[in-house]
Amino acid sequence: MTVEGTLEGTLAGTVEWLSSPPPVDAPVDHPAPRDFTLQGQVRRITGALWLPAKYAADTPMVLLGHGASGDRYQAPIPHLCKRLVSESGFVCLALDGPVHGLRQVGPGGRVAFAEEMQRDGWIDDMVTDWHDAFHALTADGSLGQGPLGYFGLSMGTLFGVPLLASKLASKLASELTFSAAVIGLCGVSGAAQSVGQRLAQDAGHINCPLLFLMQLEDELFPRDGYLALFDALAAEDKRLHANPGLHPEVPAEEVAASCHFLQRYLTGTVERRIVNPLAE
């Protein structure tokens, strides 16, 4: 891996673009990502940016958070990018978790993340990483002025819920306003017990339209914890998709549904209508 230089238009000396091979599981026709690193307020940040063939300042952008066993290229991120970038013309941005990918600590994955969760400030630091990366990559005004979406399951929800509510965190220098989000594979109990109260409180300040994915036999997050987190979400426009299976066994059609959900809301082509056939 070699450093290619700094992208013209970003904050001088902040973003370094890296030369690296595409992810091994990427589809042949997958849009090419651009890996980068930057020094944030708290620590070094690494991630990948996907750009469509044509884009403008108001092109929709989707932030993508991965699970505790992966990195910025963990499935289904490459497949989401194929649809969101190639088909919809969106910009996509994924960051490595705090001990994952190019920021791996020790064995990485769930083992390293379990240790990270014992550190004070681990959630707020990742929220700050997202803010730092977004603002460094959009500093010249050529990106980031359009609708903003988020997709993140499991660990991506542990960080995603506070991020979606982060405009209430006064210590952050700036705000991100989201138009839609897909979250899930997480609750306020089980593997998230230690931060369950924090997640529930933050969920009460999330108002954007939400799709929430749930696995009914999840070995990491009990059903009641799932439902407690979903119930805590303040958004009036929210829906729960529940499927049988263990934590990682999300059906492919739910990935497609997630794309469709983000595409409709970020392009303003959705009309939310409740049908009550019993009243007609």
C-alpha positions as CSV (number, residue, x, y, z in Angstrom):
1,M,0.0,0.0,0.0
2,T,1.4,3.4,-1.0
3,V,0.3,6.9,-0.4
4,E,-0.7,8.7,-3.6
5,G,-1.1,12.2,-2.2
6,T,-3.7,14.6,-1.1
7,L,-6.9,15.2,-3.0
8,E,-7.1,18.7,-4.4
9,G,-9.8,20.7,-2.7
10,T,-9.7,18.9,0.7
11,L,-8.1,20.5,3.8
12,A,-4.4,20.7,2.9
13,G,-2.4,17.9,4.4
14,T,-5.5,16.2,6.0
15,V,-6.6,13.5,3.6
16,E,-4.1,11.0,2.2
17,W,-5.3,8.8,-0.6
18,L,-3.9,5.2,-0.6
19,S,-3.2,2.8,-3.4
20,S,-4.6,-0.5,-2.5
21,P,-6.2,-3.5,-4.2
22,P,-10.0,-3.8,-4.3
23,P,-11.7,-6.0,-1.7
24,V,-11.4,-9.7,-2.6
25,D,-15.2,-10.3,-2.4
26,A,-16.1,-7.3,-4.5
27,P,-18.3,-8.0,-7.6
28,V,-16.4,-7.7,-10.9
29,D,-18.5,-4.6,-11.9
30,H,-18.2,-3.1,-8.5
31,P,-17.4,0.7,-8.5
32,A,-13.8,1.3,-7.5
33,P,-13.3,2.6,-4.0
34,R,-10.6,5.0,-2.9
35,D,-9.0,4.2,0.4
36,F,-7.8,7.1,2.5
37,T,-6.4,8.0,5.9
38,L,-6.5,11.2,7.8
39,Q,-5.6,12.5,11.2
40,G,-8.8,13.4,13.1
41,Q,-9.3,15.2,16.4
42,V,-8.9,12.0,18.4
43,R,-6.9,9.6,16.3
44,R,-6.0,8.3,12.9
45,I,-9.0,7.5,10.7
46,T,-9.1,5.1,7.8
47,G,-11.9,4.5,5.3
48,A,-13.0,4.2,1.7
49,L,-14.9,6.6,-0.6
50,W,-17.0,5.6,-3.6
51,L,-17.8,8.2,-6.2
52,P,-20.3,7.8,-9.1
53,A,-19.2,8.7,-12.7
54,K,-21.0,12.0,-12.3
55,Y,-21.8,13.9,-9.1
56,A,-22.5,17.3,-7.8
57,A,-22.4,19.0,-4.5
58,D,-26.0,18.0,-3.8
59,T,-25.6,14.4,-4.7
60,P,-27.0,12.2,-2.0
61,M,-24.4,10.5,0.3
62,V,-24.7,7.4,2.4
63,L,-22.4,6.6,5.3
64,L,-21.8,2.9,5.9
65,G,-20.9,1.3,9.2
66,H,-19.7,-2.3,9.4
67,G,-20.0,-5.0,12.0
68,A,-17.5,-6.0,14.7
69,S,-16.1,-8.9,12.7
70,G,-15.2,-6.9,9.6
71,D,-13.9,-3.7,8.2
72,R,-14.9,-1.0,5.7
73,Y,-15.4,-3.7,3.0
74,Q,-17.5,-6.1,5.0
75,A,-20.5,-7.6,3.3
76,P,-23.0,-6.2,2.4
77,I,-21.1,-2.9,1.9
78,P,-19.7,-3.7,-1.5
79,H,-23.1,-4.8,-2.7
80,L,-24.8,-1.7,-1.3
81,C,-22.2,0.4,-3.0
82,K,-22.8,-1.3,-6.3
83,R,-26.5,-0.4,-6.2
84,L,-26.2,3.0,-4.5
85,V,-23.2,4.3,-6.5
86,S,-23.6,2.6,-9.9
87,E,-27.4,2.5,-10.1
88,S,-28.5,5.5,-8.1
89,G,-25.5,7.8,-8.6
90,F,-25.0,8.3,-4.8
91,V,-21.7,8.9,-3.0
92,C,-20.8,6.3,-0.4
93,L,-18.4,6.6,2.5
94,A,-17.3,3.7,4.9
95,L,-14.9,4.0,7.8
96,D,-13.0,1.3,9.6
97,G,-14.1,0.7,13.1
98,P,-11.7,1.9,15.9
99,V,-9.8,-1.4,16.1
100,H,-10.6,-2.8,12.6
101,G,-9.3,-2.8,9.1
102,L,-6.3,-0.5,8.6
103,R,-6.7,0.5,12.3
104,Q,-6.6,-3.1,13.5
105,V,-5.4,-3.7,17.1
106,G,-4.2,-7.1,18.1
107,P,-6.4,-9.9,16.6
108,G,-9.0,-7.3,15.5
109,G,-12.6,-8.3,15.2
110,R,-14.9,-9.0,18.2
111,V,-11.9,-9.8,20.5
112,A,-10.3,-6.4,20.0
113,F,-13.7,-4.7,20.0
114,A,-14.7,-6.2,23.4
115,E,-11.6,-4.6,24.9
116,E,-12.3,-1.3,23.1
117,M,-15.8,-1.3,24.7
118,Q,-14.1,-1.1,28.2
119,R,-12.5,2.2,27.4
120,D,-14.1,5.5,28.4
121,G,-15.4,7.5,25.5
122,W,-15.2,4.8,22.9
123,I,-18.6,5.7,21.4
124,D,-18.1,9.4,21.3
125,D,-14.7,9.0,19.7
126,M,-16.2,7.0,16.8
127,V,-18.9,9.6,16.4
128,T,-16.2,12.2,16.2
129,D,-14.3,10.1,13.6
130,W,-17.4,10.2,11.4
131,H,-17.7,14.0,11.7
132,D,-14.0,14.5,11.0
133,A,-14.0,12.3,8.0
134,F,-17.2,13.8,6.5
135,H,-16.0,17.3,6.9
136,A,-12.5,16.7,5.6
137,L,-13.8,15.0,2.5
138,T,-16.4,17.7,1.9
139,A,-14.4,20.7,2.8
140,D,-14.2,22.2,-0.7
141,G,-18.0,22.1,-1.1
142,S,-17.9,19.6,-4.0
143,L,-19.6,16.9,-1.9
144,G,-21.8,16.6,1.1
145,Q,-24.5,19.3,0.5
146,G,-27.2,16.8,-0.6
147,P,-29.4,14.4,1.5
148,L,-27.4,12.2,3.9
149,G,-28.2,8.6,4.7
150,Y,-26.8,6.0,7.0
151,F,-26.6,2.2,6.9
152,G,-25.1,0.2,9.8
153,L,-25.9,-3.1,11.4
154,S,-24.7,-4.6,14.7
155,M,-21.6,-2.6,15.6
156,G,-22.7,-0.2,12.9
157,T,-25.8,0.4,15.0
158,L,-23.9,0.7,18.3
159,F,-22.1,3.7,16.7
160,G,-24.9,4.6,14.3
161,V,-27.6,5.4,16.9
162,P,-25.4,8.0,18.7
163,L,-24.2,9.4,15.3
164,L,-27.8,9.8,14.1
165,A,-28.5,11.7,17.4
166,S,-25.2,13.4,17.6
167,K,-26.4,17.0,16.8
168,L,-27.4,17.0,20.5
169,A,-23.9,16.4,21.7
170,S,-22.6,19.9,22.4
171,K,-18.9,18.8,22.4
172,L,-19.0,18.1,18.7
173,A,-18.0,21.0,16.6
174,S,-20.6,20.5,13.9
175,E,-23.8,18.7,13.1
176,L,-24.9,16.1,10.5
177,T,-28.5,16.0,9.5
178,F,-29.7,12.6,8.2
179,S,-32.7,12.1,5.8
180,A,-33.0,8.3,6.3
181,A,-31.2,5.4,8.0
182,V,-31.1,1.6,8.1
183,I,-30.0,0.2,11.4
184,G,-30.5,-3.1,13.4
185,L,-29.0,-6.3,14.5
186,C,-28.7,-4.7,17.9
187,G,-30.7,-4.0,21.1
188,V,-30.2,-2.5,24.5
189,S,-29.4,-5.8,26.2
190,G,-27.2,-8.8,25.5
191,A,-23.9,-7.8,23.9
192,A,-24.9,-4.1,24.3
193,Q,-26.0,-4.3,27.9
194,S,-23.2,-2.0,29.1
195,V,-24.4,0.9,26.8
196,G,-28.1,0.0,26.6
197,Q,-29.2,3.0,28.5
198,R,-27.1,5.3,26.3
199,L,-28.6,3.8,23.2
200,A,-32.1,4.1,24.4
201,Q,-31.6,7.8,25.3
202,D,-30.0,8.6,22.0
203,A,-32.7,6.7,20.1
204,G,-35.2,9.1,21.6
205,H,-33.6,12.0,19.7
206,I,-33.6,10.3,16.2
207,N,-36.4,11.7,14.0
208,C,-35.4,10.7,10.4
209,P,-37.2,7.8,8.6
210,L,-35.8,4.4,9.7
211,L,-35.7,0.8,8.6
212,F,-34.8,-1.5,11.5
213,L,-33.7,-5.1,10.8
214,M,-34.1,-7.8,13.4
215,Q,-33.0,-11.5,13.6
216,L,-35.4,-13.5,15.7
217,E,-32.9,-16.1,16.9
218,D,-30.0,-13.7,17.4
219,E,-27.5,-15.2,19.7
220,L,-26.0,-11.8,20.7
221,F,-29.1,-9.6,21.2
222,P,-32.3,-10.9,22.9
223,R,-35.7,-10.1,21.3
224,D,-36.8,-7.9,24.1
225,G,-33.7,-5.7,23.8
226,Y,-34.3,-5.4,20.1
227,L,-37.9,-4.2,20.6
228,A,-36.9,-1.8,23.4
229,L,-34.4,-0.1,21.1
230,F,-37.0,0.1,18.3
231,D,-39.6,1.4,20.6
232,A,-37.2,4.1,21.9
233,L,-36.7,5.5,18.4
234,A,-38.5,8.8,18.2
235,A,-39.1,8.7,14.4
236,E,-42.7,8.7,13.4
237,D,-41.8,7.0,10.2
238,K,-40.1,3.8,11.2
239,R,-40.6,0.1,10.3
240,L,-39.4,-3.2,11.7
241,H,-38.4,-6.1,9.5
242,A,-37.9,-9.3,11.5
243,N,-36.6,-12.6,10.1
244,P,-35.8,-16.0,11.5
245,G,-32.2,-16.8,11.9
246,L,-29.0,-16.1,13.9
247,H,-27.2,-12.8,14.1
248,P,-25.4,-12.9,10.7
249,E,-28.2,-14.6,8.7
250,V,-29.9,-11.5,7.3
251,P,-31.8,-12.5,4.1
252,A,-30.6,-11.1,0.8
253,E,-33.9,-9.5,0.2
254,E,-33.4,-7.3,3.3
255,V,-30.3,-5.9,1.8
256,A,-32.3,-5.1,-1.3
257,A,-35.0,-3.6,0.8
258,S,-32.4,-1.4,2.5
259,C,-31.1,-0.1,-0.8
260,H,-34.7,0.6,-2.0
261,F,-35.5,2.4,1.3
262,L,-32.4,4.7,1.1
263,Q,-32.9,5.3,-2.6
264,R,-36.5,6.4,-2.2
265,Y,-35.9,8.6,0.8
266,L,-32.7,10.3,-0.4
267,T,-34.2,11.1,-3.8
268,G,-37.5,12.3,-2.3
269,T,-39.6,9.8,-4.3
270,V,-41.3,8.1,-1.3
271,E,-44.8,8.8,-0.2
272,R,-45.7,7.4,3.2
273,R,-49.3,6.3,3.3
274,I,-51.0,4.1,5.9
275,V,-53.8,2.0,4.5
276,N,-56.5,0.7,6.9
277,P,-58.8,-1.6,4.8
278,L,-61.1,-2.1,7.8
279,A,-62.0,1.6,7.8
280,E,-62.8,1.7,4.1
